[in-house]
Amino acid sequence: MFEKIITQLKAKFGAQIILKEEIEGLQPACYIDPSKLVEVCEYLHGEPTLYFDFLANITAVDQGAAAAAYTLVYHLTSMPHKLQLVLKINLPYELDQETLPTVPSVHTIWRTADWHEREAFDLMGIFFTGHPDLRRILLPDDWEGYPLRKDYQEAALYHGIPIK
Amino acid sequence: MAKAIYHAAAQALEARLAAISSQEMIINMGPQHPSTHGVLRLQLITDGEIVKEVIPHLGYLHRCFDKHAESINYTKSIPFTDRLDYLASMNNSHAFVMGVERMLGIADKIPKRVEYIRVLVCELNRIASHLIALGTYGIDIGATTPFLWCFRDREHIMNMLEWASGSRMLYNYIWIGGLFYDLPVGFEERCQEFVTYFKAKLVELDQLLTTNQIFISRTANIGVLPLDVAINYGVSGPMLRASGLKWDLRRVDEYSVYPELEFDIPIGTGEMGAVGDCWDRFKVRVDEVKESVKIISQCLERLIKDFPRKQDFDPRALVPKKVNLKEQDYYVRAENPKGELGFYFATQAKSDIPKRVKARGPSFSNLSVLPELGKGVLIADLVAILGSIDIVLGEVDR
């Protein structure tokens, strides 16, 4: 089924849309072109033969200094067809906190994305353009830094309170 | 200072709250409000009794599960998973353990007795979790008796699980590759006694609240969640089923020994009002408790007849000394009392410490629909709606 979805995507958007496929392993996944993310998701959501109507999860992964990339992993479920699909996009490894890695938001397609993207922004420092309310969700608004990044150094004080 | 754009949304909210009209008022509900089921804080923009906007603020119970899991090995993470949805610890660790076992490739080798015990304790825990949901829902809208009855019966389950695992709520009982211990001698019989006792109590509880006219007027046609909205918001579990879709991962994924067990999937039918209202969500949970009782009876029967306790049976036989995984990633999902609990693992080669673990708590996505449901309702109804979502903040904030 995974190959079929890939073929459909390639037929619709051209072969260059799929940057990499991971077919070995328990769950096949495909890396897609980040600039086409919203179009691909709209297609996966709207196409009657696929109909991925349920966004289960968005995870941001810091691949570490050696691989030098952030990966966003989207887990989609199609309830009518009982399918699962893993989409991944790689983002540039921006360690400078002045310029966060940026990706378009998919909240217009799945409203689930709203809070999951806020969490990725909060903990990993990924900026989602077009998001209606991109505030920190789990940490206070004035928190410094992005704790799930591998290079995160915890602050000694928070509002004058020692937290180490 | 980071770029202004990264703080723009927080400032926009502040400005929005500062610029309310003289008719409107901001009310803080929580984080110490009893009906917010823990430490959820809601900011309500109200006009008289009408809620115009709900702004949830999370994070008061954030305990950095994801970050902790990156610094310890898989086995050590199991007690942390117990503390996600602390009302259903067994179900959490079952999902986590299943994921690691599948990555290890030992999922098919787990002895049947172990699998049946896992399902048995998970379903017991599901009943306990639903009893809290039903009891506290009664309290939320002003009925005290069901709460006391539910907690009385839940205590029987807590005692049994404590007997098996040594702990009342946070068990660390299900291990990667097996169990902490086999069930104590006499557990099956005691559990059967409980089932007989509980079936009668369930009828009483049903009569007390489900068809109570006051309860119906407080919940029917309140907080109606249409199916398409529910799916779009990632709502799962009893909440999704109350909106009318037969979607239960125990049946969809057929994990563990669920395919061998007989049970129905209750869905909301709109018996008292519209499909997907608060009453439907309550009713689905009541029906699910009945189904769980059925599952428990079948598990006990198989455990006594087909897979009885043996002297030389070691539930830890397959427990790996070190979890050695190749580099891969895997998303495991399971049906928790609250909905789809998912764990995403990204592993590292030659290390038993994962690169990334993310827990997808069902309450997190279920709660995200509240601002949508809470638009234009009465403040009293908002309490009814929030209670019917059945959140556990341990899982929302992780």
Interface residues (C-beta under 8 A of the other chain):
Chain A: G25 L26 Q27 A29 D53 F54 L55 A56 N57 T59 V61 D62 Q63 G64 V73 H75 M79 K82 Q84 V86 Q97 E98 T99 L100 W110 R111 T112 D114 W115 H116 L123 F127 H131 D133 L134 R135 R136 I137 L138 L139 P140 D141 P147 L148
Chain B: A2 K3 I5 Y6 H7 A8 A9 A10 A12 L13 L58 G59 H62 C64 D66 K67 E70 R102 M103 I231 N232 Y233 G234 L245 W247 V252 Q328 D329 Y330 Y331 R333 E340 G342 Y344 A346 K355 R356 K358 R360 F364 S365 S368 V369 E372 D397 R398
